Amino acid sequence: MKVREILAIKGEHVHTIEPERTVLDAVALLVEHGIGALLVRDAAGAVAGIISERDVLRVCREHSGALGTVRIADVMTRDLVICVPDDDIDYAMGIVTKNRVRHLPVMDAGRVAGMISIGDLVKARLDAAEYENRYLREYIEAR
């Protein structure tokens, strides 16, 4: 199974935030949409980084009283760990595990094609295993 198959089900929409906005703004968007990360895009629309729940927690630890003044640009993760639509699910799971991240922007020829989470990857693996088990049971019972 490929990452593009997850995106076909999940969709390509990615929630974003600008680097000038505050961590408090990011928290509001994360909660409003029930998501764990936002892609950060600059004024030209280019991907500048990502801000996740973990980044927010780090800020809370260091600047708990200043969430409304700390800028996203000052706390976001700039070095993105990404995947591409043609990556296998197993490869993407390896990326997530090795880099200890929970969200992967999916890039396709320089554009954002979507974002997947560890939960999306696990669900895809479980669905594939369930399909395979059902197929094998039917094959064995038909003998």
BARODO-368471 format. One record per residue (C-alpha): residue in three letters; x, y, z. Coordinates in Angstrom, 1 decimal. Layout:
REM residues N
pt residuo ALA | x X | y Y | z Z
...
***
This chain:
REM residues 143
pt residuo MET | x 0.0 | y 0.0 | z 0.0
pt residuo LYS | x 1.2 | y 3.5 | z -0.8
pt residuo VAL | x 0.9 | y 6.8 | z 0.9
pt residuo ARG | x -1.2 | y 8.1 | z -2.0
pt residuo GLU | x -3.9 | y 5.5 | z -1.1
pt residuo ILE | x -4.2 | y 7.0 | z 2.4
pt residuo LEU | x -4.5 | y 10.5 | z 0.9
pt residuo ALA | x -7.2 | y 9.2 | z -1.5
pt residuo ILE | x -9.3 | y 8.3 | z 1.6
pt residuo LYS | x -8.2 | y 11.0 | z 3.9
pt residuo GLY | x -8.1 | y 13.9 | z 1.4
pt residuo GLU | x -5.3 | y 16.4 | z 0.6
pt residuo HIS | x -6.5 | y 19.3 | z 2.8
pt residuo VAL | x -3.8 | y 20.4 | z 5.3
pt residuo HIS | x -4.4 | y 22.9 | z 8.1
pt residuo THR | x -1.8 | y 25.7 | z 8.1
pt residuo ILE | x -0.7 | y 28.7 | z 10.1
pt residuo GLU | x 1.5 | y 31.6 | z 9.4
pt residuo PRO | x 4.9 | y 32.0 | z 11.2
pt residuo GLU | x 3.9 | y 35.4 | z 12.6
pt residuo ARG | x 0.9 | y 34.0 | z 14.5
pt residuo THR | x 1.3 | y 33.0 | z 18.1
pt residuo VAL | x 1.4 | y 29.6 | z 19.9
pt residuo LEU | x -2.0 | y 30.4 | z 21.4
pt residuo ASP | x -3.4 | y 30.8 | z 17.9
pt residuo ALA | x -1.9 | y 27.4 | z 17.0
pt residuo VAL | x -3.5 | y 25.8 | z 20.1
pt residuo ALA | x -6.8 | y 27.3 | z 19.1
pt residuo LEU | x -6.6 | y 25.8 | z 15.6
pt residuo LEU | x -5.3 | y 22.4 | z 16.8
pt residuo VAL | x -8.2 | y 22.1 | z 19.2
pt residuo GLU | x -10.8 | y 23.5 | z 16.8
pt residuo HIS | x -9.9 | y 20.9 | z 14.1
pt residuo GLY | x -9.0 | y 18.1 | z 16.4
pt residuo ILE | x -5.6 | y 17.6 | z 14.9
pt residuo GLY | x -2.0 | y 17.3 | z 16.2
pt residuo ALA | x 0.0 | y 19.5 | z 13.9
pt residuo LEU | x -0.2 | y 22.5 | z 11.6
pt residuo LEU | x 2.0 | y 23.1 | z 8.6
pt residuo VAL | x 3.6 | y 26.6 | z 8.7
pt residuo ARG | x 3.5 | y 28.6 | z 5.5
pt residuo ASP | x 5.1 | y 31.9 | z 4.9
pt residuo ALA | x 3.5 | y 34.9 | z 3.2
pt residuo ALA | x 4.4 | y 33.5 | z -0.2
pt residuo GLY | x 2.8 | y 30.2 | z 0.6
pt residuo ALA | x 6.0 | y 28.3 | z 0.9
pt residuo VAL | x 6.4 | y 25.6 | z 3.5
pt residuo ALA | x 8.4 | y 27.1 | z 6.4
pt residuo GLY | x 8.0 | y 24.3 | z 9.0
pt residuo ILE | x 5.6 | y 22.5 | z 11.2
pt residuo ILE | x 4.2 | y 23.0 | z 14.7
pt residuo SER | x 2.9 | y 20.1 | z 16.6
pt residuo GLU | x 1.5 | y 19.3 | z 20.0
pt residuo ARG | x 5.0 | y 18.4 | z 21.2
pt residuo ASP | x 6.3 | y 21.9 | z 20.2
pt residuo VAL | x 3.4 | y 23.5 | z 22.1
pt residuo LEU | x 4.2 | y 21.5 | z 25.2
pt residuo ARG | x 7.9 | y 22.5 | z 25.0
pt residuo VAL | x 6.8 | y 26.2 | z 24.9
pt residuo CYS | x 4.4 | y 25.6 | z 27.8
pt residuo ARG | x 7.2 | y 24.3 | z 29.9
pt residuo GLU | x 9.5 | y 27.2 | z 29.1
pt residuo HIS | x 7.1 | y 30.1 | z 28.6
pt residuo SER | x 3.7 | y 29.1 | z 30.0
pt residuo GLY | x 2.5 | y 32.6 | z 30.7
pt residuo ALA | x 3.5 | y 33.9 | z 27.2
pt residuo LEU | x 1.6 | y 31.6 | z 24.8
pt residuo GLY | x -0.2 | y 34.7 | z 23.4
pt residuo THR | x 3.1 | y 36.4 | z 22.6
pt residuo VAL | x 5.5 | y 33.6 | z 21.5
pt residuo ARG | x 5.6 | y 33.5 | z 17.7
pt residuo ILE | x 5.2 | y 30.3 | z 15.7
pt residuo ALA | x 8.4 | y 31.1 | z 13.8
pt residuo ASP | x 10.3 | y 31.0 | z 17.1
pt residuo VAL | x 9.2 | y 27.5 | z 18.1
pt residuo MET | x 8.3 | y 25.6 | z 15.0
pt residuo THR | x 10.3 | y 22.7 | z 13.6
pt residuo ARG | x 12.1 | y 24.0 | z 10.5
pt residuo ASP | x 13.7 | y 20.8 | z 9.3
pt residuo LEU | x 10.8 | y 18.9 | z 8.0
pt residuo VAL | x 10.7 | y 15.1 | z 7.8
pt residuo ILE | x 8.5 | y 14.3 | z 4.8
pt residuo CYS | x 7.4 | y 11.5 | z 2.6
pt residuo VAL | x 6.1 | y 11.4 | z -1.0
pt residuo PRO | x 2.9 | y 9.9 | z -2.4
pt residuo ASP | x 4.7 | y 6.8 | z -3.9
pt residuo ASP | x 6.3 | y 5.8 | z -0.6
pt residuo ASP | x 5.2 | y 2.5 | z 0.8
pt residuo ILE | x 3.3 | y 2.5 | z 4.1
pt residuo ASP | x 6.1 | y 0.4 | z 5.7
pt residuo TYR | x 8.7 | y 3.0 | z 4.6
pt residuo ALA | x 6.7 | y 5.9 | z 6.0
pt residuo MET | x 6.3 | y 4.0 | z 9.3
pt residuo GLY | x 10.0 | y 3.6 | z 9.4
pt residuo ILE | x 10.5 | y 7.3 | z 8.8
pt residuo VAL | x 8.1 | y 8.1 | z 11.7
pt residuo THR | x 9.8 | y 5.7 | z 14.0
pt residuo LYS | x 13.4 | y 6.6 | z 13.2
pt residuo ASN | x 12.7 | y 10.4 | z 13.5
pt residuo ARG | x 10.4 | y 10.1 | z 16.5
pt residuo VAL | x 7.7 | y 12.3 | z 14.8
pt residuo ARG | x 4.0 | y 11.7 | z 14.5
pt residuo HIS | x 3.1 | y 13.8 | z 11.4
pt residuo LEU | x 4.5 | y 13.6 | z 7.9
pt residuo PRO | x 3.8 | y 16.3 | z 5.3
pt residuo VAL | x 3.4 | y 14.6 | z 1.9
pt residuo MET | x 5.3 | y 16.5 | z -0.8
pt residuo ASP | x 4.8 | y 15.9 | z -4.5
pt residuo ALA | x 7.1 | y 17.8 | z -6.9
pt residuo GLY | x 7.5 | y 20.7 | z -4.5
pt residuo ARG | x 3.9 | y 21.1 | z -3.5
pt residuo VAL | x 2.1 | y 19.9 | z -0.4
pt residuo ALA | x 0.0 | y 16.9 | z -1.4
pt residuo GLY | x -1.4 | y 16.3 | z 2.2
pt residuo MET | x -0.3 | y 15.3 | z 5.6
pt residuo ILE | x -0.5 | y 11.9 | z 7.3
pt residuo SER | x -0.1 | y 10.9 | z 10.9
pt residuo ILE | x 1.1 | y 7.8 | z 12.7
pt residuo GLY | x -2.6 | y 7.0 | z 13.3
pt residuo ASP | x -3.3 | y 7.0 | z 9.6
pt residuo LEU | x -0.4 | y 4.7 | z 9.0
pt residuo VAL | x -1.4 | y 2.3 | z 11.7
pt residuo LYS | x -5.0 | y 2.2 | z 10.4
pt residuo ALA | x -3.8 | y 1.5 | z 6.9
pt residuo ARG | x -1.7 | y -1.4 | z 8.1
pt residuo LEU | x -4.5 | y -2.8 | z 10.2
pt residuo ASP | x -6.9 | y -2.5 | z 7.3
pt residuo ALA | x -4.5 | y -4.3 | z 5.0
pt residuo ALA | x -3.9 | y -7.1 | z 7.5
pt residuo GLU | x -7.7 | y -7.5 | z 8.0
pt residuo TYR | x -8.2 | y -7.8 | z 4.2
pt residuo GLU | x -5.4 | y -10.3 | z 3.9
pt residuo ASN | x -6.8 | y -12.4 | z 6.8
pt residuo ARG | x -10.2 | y -12.5 | z 5.3
pt residuo TYR | x -8.8 | y -13.4 | z 1.9
pt residuo LEU | x -6.8 | y -16.2 | z 3.4
pt residuo ARG | x -9.7 | y -17.6 | z 5.4
pt residuo GLU | x -11.9 | y -17.6 | z 2.4
pt residuo TYR | x -9.2 | y -19.4 | z 0.4
pt residuo ILE | x -8.7 | y -22.0 | z 3.0
pt residuo GLU | x -12.4 | y -22.6 | z 3.6
pt residuo ALA | x -13.0 | y -23.0 | z -0.2
pt residuo ARG | x -10.6 | y -25.9 | z -0.4
***
